[in-house]
Amino acid sequence: LGRIAELGFGGDLATVAREAHNLKSNSGGFGTVRLQCHAGTLELACRENRTADARRLLTEIGPIAQEAFDALDSECNSRSVGAMRMR
C-alpha cells in the first residue's frame, strides 16, 4: 500500500495500475472483497489515465485496507483460540 501511494502521488499511474492489479488479486484470495473492489476501481482509473479519480481512490484505500487487515487479524485470532480449545 505504501508503494501504491508513493507511486500514485508521484504520478506513475502505469505502475500503480500494476500494483493495484496485484492488490486486487491478493485481496480477493483472502476474501477481502471491499479492498478487492476498491483496488480494481483504482486499477481501472489508472489505466484510463483518470488522475483525479486515481488520487481520490488513493486517499480512500488506507482505511479500507485497515478494515480488511483488522478483519483478517480477528479471524486468525479466533481460529487460533478455537485450535487451542481443541487441544
N, CA, C and O atoms as a GROMACS GRO file, in nm:
protein
  348
    1LEU      N    1   0.082  -0.120   0.000
    1LEU     CA    2   0.000   0.000   0.000
    1LEU      C    3   0.086   0.126   0.000
    1LEU      O    4   0.054   0.224  -0.066
    2GLY      N    5   0.193   0.121   0.074
    2GLY     CA    6   0.283   0.236   0.076
    2GLY      C    7   0.340   0.263  -0.062
    2GLY      O    8   0.352   0.378  -0.104
    3ARG      N    9   0.375   0.156  -0.131
    3ARG     CA   10   0.430   0.171  -0.267
    3ARG      C   11   0.325   0.228  -0.361
    3ARG      O   12   0.356   0.315  -0.443
    4ILE      N   13   0.202   0.182  -0.351
    4ILE     CA   14   0.096   0.232  -0.436
    4ILE      C   15   0.076   0.382  -0.412
    4ILE      O   16   0.066   0.459  -0.507
    5ALA      N   17   0.071   0.423  -0.288
    5ALA     CA   18   0.052   0.564  -0.257
    5ALA      C   19   0.170   0.648  -0.305
    5ALA      O   20   0.151   0.754  -0.365
    6GLU      N   21   0.290   0.600  -0.280
    6GLU     CA   22   0.409   0.673  -0.321
    6GLU      C   23   0.412   0.691  -0.473
    6GLU      O   24   0.438   0.801  -0.523
    7LEU      N   25   0.384   0.585  -0.545
    7LEU     CA   26   0.385   0.591  -0.691
    7LEU      C   27   0.270   0.678  -0.744
    7LEU      O   28   0.288   0.757  -0.836
    8GLY      N   29   0.154   0.661  -0.683
    8GLY     CA   30   0.036   0.733  -0.731
    8GLY      C   31   0.046   0.882  -0.714
    8GLY      O   32   0.014   0.958  -0.805
    9PHE      N   33   0.090   0.923  -0.598
    9PHE     CA   34   0.101   1.066  -0.575
    9PHE      C   35   0.219   1.126  -0.650
    9PHE      O   36   0.230   1.247  -0.666
   10GLY      N   37   0.308   1.037  -0.695
   10GLY     CA   38   0.418   1.081  -0.780
   10GLY      C   39   0.379   1.086  -0.927
   10GLY      O   40   0.455   1.136  -1.010
   11GLY      N   41   0.260   1.035  -0.959
   11GLY     CA   42   0.210   1.044  -1.096
   11GLY      C   43   0.238   0.923  -1.183
   11GLY      O   44   0.206   0.926  -1.302
   12ASP      N   45   0.298   0.816  -1.129
   12ASP     CA   46   0.329   0.697  -1.208
   12ASP      C   47   0.208   0.604  -1.213
   12ASP      O   48   0.206   0.500  -1.147
   13LEU      N   49   0.107   0.642  -1.290
   13LEU     CA   50  -0.018   0.568  -1.292
   13LEU      C   51  -0.004   0.430  -1.354
   13LEU      O   52  -0.077   0.338  -1.315
   14ALA      N   53   0.086   0.411  -1.448
   14ALA     CA   54   0.104   0.279  -1.510
   14ALA      C   55   0.152   0.177  -1.407
   14ALA      O   56   0.103   0.064  -1.403
   15THR      N   57   0.246   0.217  -1.325
   15THR     CA   58   0.296   0.126  -1.222
   15THR      C   59   0.192   0.106  -1.112
   15THR      O   60   0.177  -0.004  -1.060
   16VAL      N   61   0.119   0.212  -1.078
   16VAL     CA   62   0.012   0.199  -0.978
   16VAL      C   63  -0.093   0.100  -1.029
   16VAL      O   64  -0.145   0.020  -0.952
   17ALA      N   65  -0.124   0.106  -1.157
   17ALA     CA   66  -0.222   0.013  -1.214
   17ALA      C   67  -0.176  -0.131  -1.195
   17ALA      O   68  -0.256  -0.217  -1.158
   18ARG      N   69  -0.048  -0.159  -1.219
   18ARG     CA   70   0.004  -0.296  -1.199
   18ARG      C   71   0.000  -0.335  -1.052
   18ARG      O   72  -0.040  -0.447  -1.018
   19GLU      N   73   0.040  -0.243  -0.965
   19GLU     CA   74   0.038  -0.273  -0.821
   19GLU      C   75  -0.105  -0.291  -0.771
   19GLU      O   76  -0.131  -0.379  -0.689
   20ALA      N   77  -0.197  -0.209  -0.820
   20ALA     CA   78  -0.337  -0.222  -0.781
   20ALA      C   79  -0.394  -0.355  -0.830
   20ALA      O   80  -0.475  -0.417  -0.762
   21HIS      N   81  -0.352  -0.398  -0.949
   21HIS     CA   82  -0.396  -0.527  -1.001
   21HIS      C   83  -0.349  -0.640  -0.907
   21HIS      O   84  -0.426  -0.731  -0.875
   22ASN      N   85  -0.224  -0.633  -0.865
   22ASN     CA   86  -0.172  -0.734  -0.771
   22ASN      C   87  -0.248  -0.732  -0.639
   22ASN      O   88  -0.281  -0.837  -0.584
   23LEU      N   89  -0.275  -0.612  -0.589
   23LEU     CA   90  -0.350  -0.599  -0.464
   23LEU      C   91  -0.491  -0.655  -0.481
   23LEU      O   92  -0.544  -0.722  -0.392
   24LYS      N   93  -0.552  -0.628  -0.595
   24LYS     CA   94  -0.686  -0.679  -0.624
   24LYS      C   95  -0.686  -0.832  -0.621
   24LYS      O   96  -0.773  -0.893  -0.560
   25SER      N   97  -0.588  -0.893  -0.686
   25SER     CA   98  -0.580  -1.038  -0.689
   25SER      C   99  -0.555  -1.098  -0.551
   25SER      O  100  -0.622  -1.193  -0.511
   26ASN      N  101  -0.459  -1.041  -0.480
   26ASN     CA  102  -0.425  -1.094  -0.348
   26ASN      C  103  -0.538  -1.075  -0.248
   26ASN      O  104  -0.568  -1.165  -0.170
   27SER      N  105  -0.600  -0.959  -0.249
   27SER     CA  106  -0.708  -0.936  -0.153
   27SER      C  107  -0.828  -1.024  -0.184
   27SER      O  108  -0.899  -1.065  -0.093
   28GLY      N  109  -0.850  -1.054  -0.311
   28GLY     CA  110  -0.956  -1.147  -0.347
   28GLY      C  111  -0.928  -1.286  -0.294
   28GLY      O  112  -1.020  -1.356  -0.251
   29GLY      N  113  -0.802  -1.326  -0.298
   29GLY     CA  114  -0.762  -1.457  -0.245
   29GLY      C  115  -0.786  -1.469  -0.095
   29GLY      O  116  -0.808  -1.579  -0.044
   30PHE      N  117  -0.780  -1.357  -0.026
   30PHE     CA  118  -0.804  -1.357   0.118
   30PHE      C  119  -0.950  -1.330   0.154
   30PHE      O  120  -0.987  -1.333   0.271
   31GLY      N  121  -1.031  -1.303   0.053
   31GLY     CA  122  -1.173  -1.280   0.078
   31GLY      C  123  -1.206  -1.141   0.125
   31GLY      O  124  -1.315  -1.119   0.179
   32THR      N  125  -1.116  -1.047   0.107
   32THR     CA  126  -1.143  -0.909   0.148
   32THR      C  127  -1.202  -0.835   0.027
   32THR      O  128  -1.132  -0.764  -0.045
   33VAL      N  129  -1.330  -0.855   0.009
   33VAL     CA  130  -1.400  -0.813  -0.113
   33VAL      C  131  -1.400  -0.662  -0.131
   33VAL      O  132  -1.381  -0.613  -0.243
   34ARG      N  133  -1.421  -0.588  -0.024
   34ARG     CA  134  -1.426  -0.442  -0.038
   34ARG      C  135  -1.291  -0.388  -0.087
   34ARG      O  136  -1.287  -0.302  -0.174
   35LEU      N  137  -1.182  -0.439  -0.030
   35LEU     CA  138  -1.049  -0.398  -0.074
   35LEU      C  139  -1.025  -0.442  -0.217
   35LEU      O  140  -0.967  -0.367  -0.296
   36GLN      N  141  -1.067  -0.561  -0.251
   36GLN     CA  142  -1.052  -0.612  -0.388
   36GLN      C  143  -1.122  -0.520  -0.488
   36GLN      O  144  -1.065  -0.485  -0.591
   37CYS      N  145  -1.245  -0.483  -0.458
   37CYS     CA  146  -1.322  -0.396  -0.548
   37CYS      C  147  -1.257  -0.258  -0.560
   37CYS      O  148  -1.249  -0.201  -0.669
   38HIS      N  149  -1.212  -0.205  -0.447
   38HIS     CA  150  -1.150  -0.072  -0.449
   38HIS      C  151  -1.021  -0.074  -0.531
   38HIS      O  152  -0.996   0.017  -0.610
   39ALA      N  153  -0.941  -0.178  -0.512
   39ALA     CA  154  -0.817  -0.190  -0.589
   39ALA      C  155  -0.847  -0.204  -0.738
   39ALA      O  156  -0.774  -0.149  -0.820
   40GLY      N  157  -0.952  -0.275  -0.773
   40GLY     CA  158  -0.991  -0.288  -0.913
   40GLY      C  159  -1.035  -0.155  -0.972
   40GLY      O  160  -1.004  -0.124  -1.087
   41THR      N  161  -1.107  -0.077  -0.894
   41THR     CA  162  -1.150   0.055  -0.940
   41THR      C  163  -1.030   0.146  -0.958
   41THR      O  164  -1.023   0.223  -1.054
   42LEU      N  165  -0.935   0.138  -0.866
   42LEU     CA  166  -0.812   0.216  -0.877
   42LEU      C  167  -0.734   0.173  -1.001
   42LEU      O  168  -0.685   0.258  -1.077
   43GLU      N  169  -0.721   0.044  -1.022
   43GLU     CA  170  -0.651  -0.006  -1.140
   43GLU      C  171  -0.711   0.053  -1.268
   43GLU      O  172  -0.639   0.101  -1.355
   44LEU      N  173  -0.842   0.047  -1.279
   44LEU     CA  174  -0.910   0.098  -1.398
   44LEU      C  175  -0.890   0.249  -1.415
   44LEU      O  176  -0.864   0.296  -1.526
   45ALA      N  177  -0.901   0.324  -1.307
   45ALA     CA  178  -0.879   0.468  -1.315
   45ALA      C  179  -0.739   0.500  -1.366
   45ALA      O  180  -0.720   0.591  -1.446
   46CYS      N  181  -0.642   0.424  -1.318
   46CYS     CA  182  -0.503   0.446  -1.362
   46CYS      C  183  -0.486   0.409  -1.509
   46CYS      O  184  -0.422   0.483  -1.585
   47ARG      N  185  -0.542   0.297  -1.549
   47ARG     CA  186  -0.529   0.254  -1.690
   47ARG      C  187  -0.596   0.353  -1.784
   47ARG      O  188  -0.552   0.369  -1.899
   48GLU      N  189  -0.700   0.418  -1.738
   48GLU     CA  190  -0.771   0.516  -1.820
   48GLU      C  191  -0.717   0.658  -1.801
   48GLU      O  192  -0.774   0.754  -1.852
   49ASN      N  193  -0.606   0.670  -1.727
   49ASN     CA  194  -0.541   0.800  -1.702
   49ASN      C  195  -0.635   0.903  -1.641
   49ASN      O  196  -0.627   1.022  -1.674
   50ARG      N  197  -0.721   0.858  -1.554
   50ARG     CA  198  -0.810   0.949  -1.481
   50ARG      C  199  -0.741   0.986  -1.350
   50ARG      O  200  -0.770   0.930  -1.244
   51THR      N  201  -0.649   1.079  -1.360
   51THR     CA  202  -0.562   1.116  -1.248
   51THR      C  203  -0.640   1.162  -1.126
   51THR      O  204  -0.609   1.119  -1.015
   52ALA      N  205  -0.739   1.245  -1.143
   52ALA     CA  206  -0.815   1.296  -1.028
   52ALA      C  207  -0.887   1.181  -0.957
   52ALA      O  208  -0.888   1.174  -0.834
   53ASP      N  209  -0.947   1.090  -1.034
   53ASP     CA  210  -1.013   0.975  -0.973
   53ASP      C  211  -0.912   0.886  -0.902
   53ASP      O  212  -0.938   0.838  -0.792
   54ALA      N  213  -0.798   0.863  -0.965
   54ALA     CA  214  -0.695   0.778  -0.905
   54ALA      C  215  -0.648   0.838  -0.772
   54ALA      O  216  -0.631   0.766  -0.674
   55ARG      N  217  -0.626   0.966  -0.769
   55ARG     CA  218  -0.580   1.031  -0.644
   55ARG      C  219  -0.686   1.022  -0.535
   55ARG      O  220  -0.653   1.001  -0.418
   56ARG      N  221  -0.812   1.039  -0.572
   56ARG     CA  222  -0.920   1.026  -0.474
   56ARG      C  223  -0.923   0.883  -0.420
   56ARG      O  224  -0.935   0.861  -0.299
   57LEU      N  225  -0.913   0.786  -0.508
   57LEU     CA  226  -0.914   0.646  -0.467
   57LEU      C  227  -0.793   0.612  -0.380
   57LEU      O  228  -0.803   0.532  -0.287
   58LEU      N  229  -0.680   0.673  -0.410
   58LEU     CA  230  -0.560   0.652  -0.329
   58LEU      C  231  -0.581   0.702  -0.186
   58LEU      O  232  -0.533   0.640  -0.091
   59THR      N  233  -0.651   0.814  -0.170
   59THR     CA  234  -0.673   0.866  -0.036
   59THR      C  235  -0.771   0.779   0.043
   59THR      O  236  -0.770   0.780   0.166
   60GLU      N  237  -0.854   0.705  -0.028
   60GLU     CA  238  -0.954   0.621   0.038
   60GLU      C  239  -0.905   0.480   0.068
   60GLU      O  240  -0.966   0.410   0.150
   61ILE      N  241  -0.797   0.436   0.006
   61ILE     CA  242  -0.759   0.296   0.015
   61ILE      C  243  -0.702   0.257   0.152
   61ILE      O  244  -0.718   0.143   0.195
   62GLY      N  245  -0.637   0.350   0.220
   62GLY     CA  246  -0.578   0.319   0.350
   62GLY      C  247  -0.679   0.268   0.452
   62GLY      O  248  -0.659   0.160   0.509
   63PRO      N  249  -0.786   0.342   0.477
   63PRO     CA  250  -0.887   0.296   0.572
   63PRO      C  251  -0.955   0.164   0.529
   63PRO      O  252  -0.989   0.081   0.613
   64ILE      N  253  -0.973   0.147   0.400
   64ILE     CA  254  -1.034   0.024   0.350
   64ILE      C  255  -0.940  -0.093   0.374
   64ILE      O  256  -0.983  -0.201   0.415
   65ALA      N  257  -0.813  -0.072   0.349
   65ALA     CA  258  -0.714  -0.177   0.374
   65ALA      C  259  -0.704  -0.208   0.523
   65ALA      O  260  -0.695  -0.325   0.561
   66GLN      N  261  -0.707  -0.105   0.607
   66GLN     CA  262  -0.700  -0.128   0.751
   66GLN      C  263  -0.818  -0.211   0.798
   66GLN      O  264  -0.803  -0.300   0.882
   67GLU      N  265  -0.936  -0.182   0.746
   67GLU     CA  266  -1.056  -0.259   0.779
   67GLU      C  267  -1.036  -0.407   0.741
   67GLU      O  268  -1.072  -0.496   0.816
   68ALA      N  269  -0.977  -0.430   0.623
   68ALA     CA  270  -0.951  -0.568   0.578
   68ALA      C  271  -0.849  -0.636   0.668
   68ALA      O  272  -0.866  -0.751   0.707
   69PHE      N  273  -0.742  -0.564   0.702
   69PHE     CA  274  -0.639  -0.621   0.789
   69PHE      C  275  -0.696  -0.655   0.927
   69PHE      O  276  -0.666  -0.760   0.983
   70ASP      N  277  -0.778  -0.566   0.979
   70ASP     CA  278  -0.839  -0.591   1.110
   70ASP      C  279  -0.929  -0.714   1.106
   70ASP      O  280  -0.928  -0.795   1.199
   71ALA      N  281  -1.007  -0.729   0.999
   71ALA     CA  282  -1.095  -0.845   0.986
   71ALA      C  283  -1.014  -0.974   0.975
   71ALA      O  284  -1.050  -1.075   1.035
   72LEU      N  285  -0.906  -0.970   0.898
   72LEU     CA  286  -0.820  -1.089   0.885
   72LEU      C  287  -0.754  -1.122   1.018
   72LEU      O  288  -0.745  -1.239   1.056
   73ASP      N  289  -0.708  -1.020   1.088
   73ASP     CA  290  -0.646  -1.040   1.218
   73ASP      C  291  -0.744  -1.103   1.316
   73ASP      O  292  -0.710  -1.196   1.389
   74SER      N  293  -0.865  -1.052   1.317
   74SER     CA  294  -0.969  -1.105   1.405
   74SER      C  295  -0.999  -1.250   1.371
   74SER      O  296  -1.013  -1.334   1.461
   75GLU      N  297  -1.009  -1.280   1.243
   75GLU     CA  298  -1.036  -1.418   1.200
   75GLU      C  299  -0.922  -1.511   1.241
   75GLU      O  300  -0.947  -1.621   1.290
   76CYS      N  301  -0.800  -1.468   1.221
   76CYS     CA  302  -0.684  -1.550   1.259
   76CYS      C  303  -0.681  -1.574   1.410
   76CYS      O  304  -0.654  -1.685   1.455
   77ASN      N  305  -0.711  -1.470   1.486
   77ASN     CA  306  -0.713  -1.483   1.632
   77ASN      C  307  -0.822  -1.578   1.678
   77ASN      O  308  -0.800  -1.660   1.767
   78SER      N  309  -0.940  -1.569   1.618
   78SER     CA  310  -1.049  -1.657   1.660
   78SER      C  311  -1.020  -1.801   1.620
   78SER      O  312  -1.057  -1.894   1.693
   79ARG      N  313  -0.956  -1.822   1.507
   79ARG     CA  314  -0.918  -1.958   1.469
   79ARG      C  315  -0.811  -2.015   1.561
   79ARG      O  316  -0.811  -2.134   1.592
   80SER      N  317  -0.720  -1.929   1.603
   80SER     CA  318  -0.614  -1.973   1.695
   80SER      C  319  -0.674  -2.015   1.829
   80SER      O  320  -0.636  -2.117   1.886
   81VAL      N  321  -0.768  -1.937   1.878
   81VAL     CA  322  -0.834  -1.969   2.004
   81VAL      C  323  -0.911  -2.101   1.989
   81VAL      O  324  -0.907  -2.186   2.077
   82GLY      N  325  -0.978  -2.117   1.876
   82GLY     CA  326  -1.051  -2.241   1.851
   82GLY      C  327  -0.959  -2.361   1.845
   82GLY      O  328  -0.993  -2.468   1.895
   83ALA      N  329  -0.844  -2.346   1.783
   83ALA     CA  330  -0.747  -2.455   1.774
   83ALA      C  331  -0.691  -2.489   1.910
   83ALA      O  332  -0.669  -2.607   1.941
   84MET      N  333  -0.669  -2.388   1.994
   84MET     CA  334  -0.619  -2.412   2.130
   84MET      C  335  -0.722  -2.489   2.213
   84MET      O  336  -0.685  -2.574   2.294
   85ARG      N  337  -0.848  -2.458   2.193
   85ARG     CA  338  -0.954  -2.527   2.269
   85ARG      C  339  -0.964  -2.672   2.229
   85ARG      O  340  -1.001  -2.756   2.311
   86MET      N  341  -0.934  -2.704   2.106
   86MET     CA  342  -0.945  -2.841   2.058
   86MET      C  343  -0.833  -2.930   2.110
   86MET      O  344  -0.845  -3.052   2.107
   87ARG      N  345  -0.726  -2.870   2.157
   87ARG     CA  346  -0.613  -2.948   2.208
   87ARG      C  347  -0.653  -3.004   2.339
   87ARG      O  348  -0.574  -3.074   2.402
   0.00000   0.00000   0.00000
